[in-house]
Structures are given as structure tokens and as C-alpha cells.
Amino acid sequence: MPFSSFCYIKVGNIYSLTNRTLYFHKKGIGNNMQNIWQHIYAAFIEADRWKLYLKGLGVTLEVSFFAALLGILIGTIAAFLKLSTRKNGSKTIASRIASAYIDIIRGTPTTVQLLIMWSGILATCKNSVLIASLTFGINSGAYVAEIVRAGILAVDKGQMEAGRSLGLNKFQTMRYIIIPQAFKSILPPLGNEFIVLIKETSIVGYVGMSDLTRVANQMTSKLFDVFTPLLGIAFIYFVLTKVLSILLAKLERRLRKSDKR
């Protein structure tokens, strides 16, 4: 057989094999896409299961909202209590109590705190939203307290002296001079704390609440598909935190612009 004919046959076979491989490759991709769509349809669309996720999202947002409000309130109070001192510079009893609260809450897992509230302190309470909101609010308050305290301490001490020299008392100086300046330092870490809080609410399933994570776990057990429901709620959590991050970034930019004026 001539060498040219041999090369032609070999090239022809390779060409035929390549076409066949591409055909099966495309067919495999098509089957995979169809399987992915079937998993998505079964996990989120079939039997109106998206309503369960929507209800779980409502529970997550409800607990996060009330916990954030309570966390700001408790954290702000705890921060000022921790900063309180006597005339000789020593810590007050309130300051020691606030320090103990912050250390205990920050030094124990959130899951343990939730279970203690649910099975112990508020065992007779039937309102799961209240239990979860109180738990996460108290937990968040400890971190907010440190954020607020650090923001106040970041303001130059001369600002307090300047306010007192203008005839303002300590409370007025704190309200009109210190806090407005400290707020710009407090905002970024406070926003991060809210983002963490939204994600931490994923453990409320321990007390029987049907949040996003619990709904996803129920779907994995029902459909024998672990990946699709969990990937779906991961995307939802990402969108929530991303939207919050964008809003906080816009607020920070506005504050910077106001400084330049």
C-alpha cells in the first residue's frame, strides 16, 4: 500500500473517530443539562415547593430584623456601661457587669446559647420567633458593644475636652460631638455584624423553626438530593448579604462625601 494511501486511511479514521467523540460529548452535555434542570425543577418548582423556600426566607428575615434591632440596643447600652468610670479612673460595677456579659457571650457558641434559651430559660415560651430573636439579639449585642466602644475610643480625646470647654456637659458632648464622629468608624464593622447575623440564623432549625436551611434539609431528605437544595439556599444567602453590602457601601460613600464638603 502506498504511503499516501496509508496516511489517508489513518487521517480518515481519526476524523471519523473525532466526529463520533464530539457527537457523544455533545450528547453527554445535553443529558447533563437535562438532569440538572430535572433536579432544579424537583427541588424548587414541582408541587409549588418554592413557596416553602419563600416562607423560610420570611422566617430568616424576621428573626434577623428583630435580632438586629435588639442587638443595636443592647450593644449600645453595654458599650457605654463598659466605658463608664469613677472620678478616680477605676471601673464601675456597671462596667464590670458589661465586661462579664461581653466575655461570656463571645466565649460561648451561638448554638449552645440558642439551646439554653429554648430548653431552659424560655422553656415555657411557645413563640419560637421570640426565642430566636432574643438569643441572636443578645449574642449580637456583645459584638455590637465592642464595635461601638472601639468607635468611640477612636475619636480624639481632645474632642471631649473641646465640648466641655464650650459649656456642654458630658452627655451633650457625647451626643453632639463624639457619637457623630464615631458613627463613621462604627458603620463598616456594624454592617459586617449584620451580615454575619443573617447567616447565623441558619441554626434556628434546632428549635423547630422552618427557616431556609431547615426547608433545604427537608427537601434533601424527601428528594434524596443533597446538592441542589443546599446550593439553592446558598445562592439566596449570597444575594441577601450582597444586597446589604452594596447598600452599606453606598452609605459609606455618602458619609465620605459629606466629610469633604
N, C-alpha and C positions, 0 to 999 in steps of 0.2 A: 504494500500500500504506500503510495507517495506520501511524503511528509506533509504536504499541504492538505491532502485529504484527511490525514490523521488529525491535524490541527483543527480542521473544520468540524470534524465529528466531536472532538473534545469541547470546542467552543460551543457548539450547538447543544451538547449535553449540559454544559454549565449554564447556558442561557435558559434551557428548559427547566433545570433544577432551580435556578434563581426565581423564575416566574412562579413555579409551584410553591416555593418557600414564601414569596411575597403574598401569594393568594391565601395560604394558610395563616400567615401572620396577620393579614387584614381581617380574616375571618375570626381569628382569636381575639383581636381588639374589639371587633363588633360584639362578640359574645360577652366579653368582659364588661363593655359599656352597658349591655343589656342587663347583665347580672347586677351591676352597680345600681342601675335605675330600679330594678326589682327590689333591692334591699332598701333603697330610699323610699320607695312607694309603700312598702310594707311597714317601715318604721315610723313614717310621718304622715302619710296620706290615707292609707287604707283604713276604713272604719272610722274616719274623722279623728285619727289619733293626734293630729296637730292641735286639737282642742285641749288635750291633756297637757301638751307642752306649753300651750298658751296659759293654761291655768297654773301650771308650775312656775312659769315666768312671773305671773302675778304675785304668787306667794313669795318668790325670791325678792322682787322689788318692794313688796310691802314690808317684809322683815328688814331689808336693808335700809329703807327710808326711815322707819321709826327708830331703828338702832343707831343710825347716823345722827338723828336729832338728839337722842338721849346721850350718845357718846360726846357730842359737842358740849352739851350742858354739863355733864359730869366732869368731862375733861377740863373745861374752863374753870370750873369751881375748884377742882383738885389742883390745878396749876397755881392758882392764886393762894390757895391754902399752903401749898408746899413752899411758896416764895415768902410766906409771912414769917416775920422775925420779931423778936423783942427789941427793946431800945438798946440793949447791950449787944445785939447781933446774934444771940442764940436762937435756936429754933423753938417755935411754939408747939404746944401739944397738937394743934390742928395740923401743923406742918409734918409732924411725925406720923400722925394718922394717915395723911395723904400719901406720904412716902411708903408706908406699910401697904396701903391699898395698891399703889402702883407696882410695888415689888411682887406682891402676891399674884396679882392678875397677870402680869407679864411673865411670871415664872411658872405658870401652870398652863397646860394645853386647853385650848378653847373647847375641845370635845368633852374633856373632863368637867369643865365648868358648866356646860350645857346639861350634861347628865346629872350633875349635882343639883342644879336648879329644877330639873324635870322630875327626878325621882326623890328629891329630898326637900329642899326649901319650899318649892311650889308644887309639891306632890298633889295637893288637893285642887289645884287650878286646872280647869278643863280647856282653857284657851291657849292653844299651842303657839299662836302668833304672839301673844303676850309674853309667854315664857321665853321664846326665841329672841324677841326684841329686847327684853330686859337683859338676857345673857349677853348678847352681842353688843348692846349698848354699854353695859358695864365693862365688858372686855375692851371695846374700842375707846372708852373713856380714859383708860390707863395710858394708852398710846397718844391720844389727843392731848392729855395733860402734859406729857413730856414735849410734845410738839409746841404747844402754847408757851410753856415755860422757857424753852430754848429760844423761841421767837422774841419773847420779852427781854431775855437776858442779852440778846444780840443787839438791842438798842443801846446806844451810848449812854453811860450813866449821867453824863452832863445834861441830857435831855430832862431828866427828873429834876436836877438842880435848877435848870433854867425855868421850868414850870413853877417850881416853888418860889423862885425869886420874883415871878410875875404875880404872886399872890394867890396862886391856885393851891388847894390842898392836895394831899396825896391821891385821893380818889379822882379828883378833877384832872390832875396831871396824867394819871394813868389812862383816863377815858379819852381826853382830847389830844394828847401828845404821844404817849408811849404806844398804846394799842394800834392807832392808825399806821404807825411806822412798823410795828411788829407784824401786822397783818400780811404785809408783803413777803415777809420771811416765813410766815406760818402757812400760807396758801399752798405752795407746792407739796410739802410733805403731808399736809392735810388731805389734799386730793389723792395722793398715793394711799393714804389710810382708807379712804372711801372705796378705792378700787380693790384693796385687799379685803375690805369688809364684804363687798358683793360676792367675792369668790369664797370667803369663809362660810357664807350662809349655805353652802352646798352640803353641810353636815347636819342640817335640820331634819333630815330623814331619820336620824337616830331617835327623834321624839315623835315619829309618826306623821310628819308633815310632808305633803306631796309637792316638793319643790322640783326644780328642773332635774337635779341629779337623781332624786328618787323615781321620778317618772321614767327617766332613761334606764335605771336599773330594773324597773318593772318591765319595760319593753325588751330588755336583753333576756330576761327570764322567759318571757312569753314567746319571743320570736327565735330564741337561741342564736341571736346575733349580737355579739358584744360590741363590735366595732362601730356600726352605723349609728345607733342612738347616742353613744358617748361622743362620737365625732360631731354629731349634730349639736349637742348641748355645749360642747367646747367652742363651736363656732358662735353660738348665741352669747356665751360669756365673753368671748373676744369682742364681739360687736358692742356689747354693753360697756365694757371697760374702755374700748377705743373711743366711743362717743363721749364718754366722760372725760377722757384725756384731752380730746380736741376742745371741748368746752372750757376746761381748766386752762389750756394753753392760750386760748383767746382772751380769757380773763386776765391772765398774767401779762399778755402783751398790752392790754389796755392800761393796766397798772403801771407798766414801764413807760408808756407814752405820757401818762399823767405826771410822772416824775420829771420828764424832760421839759414840760411846759413851764 
